Amino acid sequence: MFLLFGVRSKDHLAGTRLMNCEVCGWQAPQQILKRTTKFTLFFIPLFPMKPSSYYMVCGHCQGFRRADPQLLSAV
């Protein structure tokens, strides 16, 4: 008998804001992504492994960085 288990992370778009990028310095839309990591059994996600984390992606340079917690209160 085989038991297939593992973890899977998925990103969901939580919002978009127009602001200056910390990486390239351009004013561009910044996508706010919510990343969840879940335990899977036979490729079925069952329960979260850790709390969700938020990241920002620049629309100009595609810079990827952890989101500032102060920005998340407005989302």
Buried (B, 14 or more C-beta within 10 A) or exposed (E): EEEEEEEEEEEEEBBBEEEEBEBEEEEBEBBBBBBBBBBBEEEEBEEEEEEEEBBBBBBBEEBEEEBEEEBEEEE
